[in-house]
Amino acid sequence: MTIIYFSFWNANDGLTVSTIKPYLEALNKSTKYKRIIFVNVERLNNKVPEYLLTLDKVEYTPVISLPTDVNIFTKFFELNKIKKQLFSIIKKTQPDVLFCKGVIAGSYGYMVKKRFKKFKLYIDSFEPHAEYMAEAKVWSRKGIKYLLQNYWEKQQLKYADHIFPLTYKFQELIIKKGVEKTNTSVIPCCVNLNQFSFNKQDRIDFRKKLNLNEISKVGIYVGKFGDIYYGEEAFEIFKAIEQKIEHFFLIILTPDNIKEVEQKLKKAGIPDASFVVRFVPNPEVPLYLSASDFAISVIRPTYARQFCSPVKHAEYFANGLPLLLPESVSDDSDIVEELDAGFVFNFENLDEKIKQLNQYLITNTNNRNLNAYKIASNYRNINKGIETFGKIVLE
């Protein structure tokens, strides 16, 4: 049998390495497929990524695309260029399975399936992408990008043989829309538990580097600001924490402009000595997590956000950090409350939740929340994701 694994991300993108590479490794070990073809939309180069060199059964066939999103005309040109290349690959290889990572890749998967029909179409990380973009005000609901993507997502529900939504909430929704439950399996964004697990020595060493002592109560936020995340509200949350938790220190790891973030923290009234803002490569993130006592999420709780699966939450849980997060975000808000692995807030009860967090930090002497570990192990473990993937794709 032949399987094509199709992704819309650059081959050396951090998301590809962390979320696709483990599944390619699982395919490489499988005896079910004689040919495994990894196809991705490549904007940077078409060299074979180093991590693929150890996977002897995986063939690398990139689809070359435009490097930038200039305007709607170039996007249509890009769409047709990618579609033609993918059609050509499908025609030549005659796959038994086309596995698409994400709904953008799934849109092309639907187009190919509609034309060729002779293979099974699986779509992973299924989510309402058009709604995400509209809620973030990146796309207008009357605009061509939203209308097309929204239509393609509906078509994917009709044409896919199996769909892997990111959350149980979205699984319930697409079942209500007519998808058979047996044709769905939930795989949230997962992480390697060993990579992000708590390390006591790292905690000691890194807190020294940051001039922190054991009475410091360290909160960490990893991510961006604005759009799907709180913007100015995030800094109000940080200030509320600083006012109610004694010896509070804030770590922010962000790709945003560091000076601008620092200025917003100062404007919110947080002292210079009480925070550090940095951009670090992903392999260094666990060091900062181990140095922290709790994590903060500032995802804006909109309708579509209940269907997302933030990978940063998985990293926090894997490190055993209790999480302060808004209500109605992913399955995580409900699971955190159910398992007592953090504190779920809205702006009406934020002060009370911070007080509860403060009391937790005072009474918790081992610096870690075992229930957060359980969430990581049971829901966000890459091995669990591969297990679910294997039941459909490998058996």
N, C-alpha and C positions, 0 to 999 in steps of 0.2 A: 504493500500500500504506500501511497504518497500523501504527505501532508504539507501544506503551505502555511507558515505562520507569518501573518501580515501585520505590520505595525506602521503607524504614521510618525513615529519618533526617530530621530537620528540614532544611529547604532551605538554611538559612544555617549549618548545622553545618560545622565545619572539614573533617570527613571527606567531606561532600557536595561541598564546593567543590574539594577536592584529588583525589577519586577518582571523582566522577560527572560533574562539569562537563566534563572533557576528552572523555568519551564522548558527551555531549550535543552538544558541538561537532562531533565526527566525524559524528554522525547528521545534524546540521544541514547539513553539507556534502554529504551523500549525495544522489544522485538517485533512490535506490531507494524512499524513503518520501515520500509527499506530506503525510502527517500524522505528527507526532511529538508525543506527549502525555507530559509528565512528571508523574507522579502520586507524591506522597510523603505520608507520615503526618505531619501538622503539628500540633504541640502549642503552638507559640508564637504564630504569626499566619498569615494566609493571603495576605499581600501577595506580589506577584511579586518574587523576588530580583533584585537589580540585574544579576547576571551573565547572567540569562536575557533581558534586554531587548535584547541584541545578537544573540540567536539567533532570527531572524525566523520560522523554521519550527516552533519549539518552543512548544507550548501548555502552560500551567501549570494543573493541576487538582489541588489538594491535597485530601487526605482529612483531615477534622478529627477529632481524637481527644482523649481525656482528658489533662490536664496531668500527672497523677501516678499512680503505681502504689500504690493504697491497700491493697487486699486482693484475694483470689482472685475475689470477686464482681465487683468493678469491672473486673478483667482480662477476665473473660468478657463483661461488658457492652461493654468496649472492642473485644474480638475481633469480636463480632457487629456492632457499629457500623461498624467498618472494613470487614468483609466485605460488608455491605449496600451501602455506598458504592462499593466496588470492583465489585461485581456490577452496580450501576447504570451505572457508567462503561463497563464492558465491553459491556453490553447496548446502550447508546446509540451507542458508537463502532465496534463490530464490528471489533476489531483483527485484523491478520494475525499479529502477534507480540506476546507479553507478555514483557518482559525484566525479571527480578526481581534486584535487587541484594541478595545475602545470603540466608541460609536462613530468616530471619524473614519477609522479604518473599516468599520462595519458598514458605513454608507457605500463605500466602494465594493465591499463584499456583497451587498444587496444587488448592486448593478451587475456584477459578474454572475451572481446566482440567477438573476432574472434572465440572463442571456444563455448561459450554458446548462444550468439546472442539474447536471449529472454528479454533483458532489454534495457532501454535507457542509453546511455553513454553521459555524459556531462563532458567537460574538461574546467576548469577554469584557469585563469592566463596563457593562451597559449602564448608562445613566442618562438623564434628560439634559444633554449638553446644550441644546438650543435654549432651554429655560434658564440654565446657568448664565449664558451669555446675555440674555435679555434682562435678567434680574440685576446683573452687574452693569447694565446700561452700555454694554459694548455693542450689542446688536439691538435694533429696533424690531419689535414684533411685527411691524409692517414691512420690514426690510427683506430683501431677497435672500440674504444669508440665513436669517432666522427661518423664513418660510420653507426654504429648501431643506435645511437640516432637520427641521421639525417633521417634514414630510418623509425624509429618508429614515428617521428614527421609527416612524410608524410602519414603514415598509420592512424594516429589519425585523420587527415583531412578527410580520406575516411570513417572511421568507426564511428566517433562521431556523435551523433544526434544533438548536439548543442555545439558550441565552444564560449568561452568567452575570446577573445584576450585582452591584456592589453592596447593596443592603437588603435586609429582609423587608423593610418598608416598601422598597421599589419592587421587590419580587411580588408582594401582595398586590400592588397597583397594576403591574402588567398582567397578572393572572386575572384580575377584574376586567382587563381590556381584552381578554379572550385567549391569552397564551396558556397552554396546558401546563399545570404545575410540574408534571414529569419532564417537561422540556426546559426547566429552569433549575439552576443551582447557584447559590450565593457564594461568591468569592470576594471578600472585601480586600482593600489594599493591605498586603501583609509584609512583614519584615523578617529578617534573619534574627532570631532571638539572641543568639550568641553575640552577634555584632553589636547589639544595643543593650545588652544586659549590664546591670550595675556592677561597678568595680570599685571596691572599697579603697584600694591603693590609689587609683586614679582620683577618687574623691579627695583624699588627703593631699595629694600632690598638687592637684589643680586648684584647690581652694587656697593653698599657700601662694600659688602664682597670682591669684586674684586678690591676695591680701585679705582673705576671709577667715574667720575663726568658726568654731563649732556653734557659737550662739547666733551666728548669722542665719537668717531665714531666706533662702535663695529661691526665687521663682525664675522660671525660664520660659521664654516664648521664642519659637522657631518659625519664621515665615514672613509674609509680606503684610502690607497695610493698604486698605482701600479696596474697591471693587467688591469681591465676595467676602472680604474681611472688613472688620470695623476699621474706620480711619481715625478721626479725632476721638471717637468713643473709646477706642483701645487705650488711649493715653489717660482718659478719665478712669478707666478700669485700673490701670497701673497706679494712678494716684490714690484711688480708693484703697488699694491694697497697702500702699506705702503709709497711709494714715492710720491703718488699723493693725498692722503687723509690725511689732517692734523688731529692730535690727534687720529690716527687710533690705534685700539686695536683688536687683533685677538684671538678668542676662537676656539680651536680645540678639539672636542670630538671624540676619536678614540679608537678602540681596538688594534691598532698597538703599537709597542714598543714606549713608551712615550719618553724615553731618546733619541732614534734615531730620532724621529720627532723633538724634541727640538734642537738637533744638526744640523739638516738640516735647520731649521729656522734660527739659528745663522749663519750657513754657507752662507745662502742667504742674510745675512746682516740685519736681523730684530732684533732690540734690545731686550734684555731679558725682559725689563719692558713693552714691547708692545704685549706680548702674554701669553696665558696660555694653556697648553695641559693636558687634563684629559681623563680618562675613567670613565663613570658614568652609572648607571643602567637607562634603558629607562624612568622610571617614573620621573627622575630628569631632563631629557632633556628640557621639557617646561620651567623650571626656567632659563636655559641658553638662550633659544630662546627669552624669554621676556626681558632679559637683553641686547639683541642685537638690532642693527639697520638695518642690512641687512644680507643676507645669500649668501654663495658661493657654487657653484657646480663645481666639477672638474672631471666629467665623461668624459672619452675619446670619442669624437664624431666619432665612427666608423659606418659602414653600419648597423650592428645589433642593435646598441645602440638607433637607432631611434624607435625601437620597444619595448624598456624597459619602465618601469614605476617606477621610484625611489620613494620609500616610504618616504625618507627624504625630497624630494621636497614637498610632501603633508604636512609634518609636518611644513615646513617653511611657506607654503601658509596659513595653518590654524592659524599660529601665526601672520599673516599679514606682513611678512618680504618680501621686494623686493628682487628678486633673480638675482645674477650675474651668468650666466651659459653659457656653450659653445653652439654653434649652432648645430642643427640636433640631439638633445638629446630628445628622447621620443616625445610625442605631446607637451611637455612642452615648448620647445624653441619657437614654433610657437604661442602657446597660450599666453606666456609671452609678446611677441612682439605685438600681436594683442590687448591684453587688457592693455598694458602699465603697466605691473606688475613687471618690472625688466629690465635687460640689457643683451642682447644676444651677445656674443663675439666670435671672432676667434683671432688668434695671430697677425693678421695684424691690426685689429681695437681695440685691447685690451686697449691701452692707451686712446683712444677716449671714449670708453665705461666707463672706470673708471672715466674720467673727468665728464661724464654725471651723473654717480652715485654720485660723490662728490657734484655736483650742486644740485642734488635731496636731498641729506642729509642736505645741507645747508638751502634749502627752505622749506623742509618738517618739520613742527613743531609738528605734532602729533605722530611721531615715527613709524607710521604704514601705509601700503599701502592697501587701501580699495579694489583695484582690485585683490590683492593677496588673500584677504579673499573670493572674488567672485569665484576665481579659486577653492579654497578649498571647498566652499559651493556647487558649481555647478558640479565640476568634481571629486573631491577627498574626498567627504563626505561619510562616511561608510553607512549612511542611504540611500544615492543614490545607492550605490553598492547593498545593500540588496533589494532595490526596483527593480532594474534590475534583480537580482537573482530570486526574487519572481515571476516575470512575466513568467519565464520559468519553474522554479522548483516547485513553490508553488501553482500556479493557475491550 
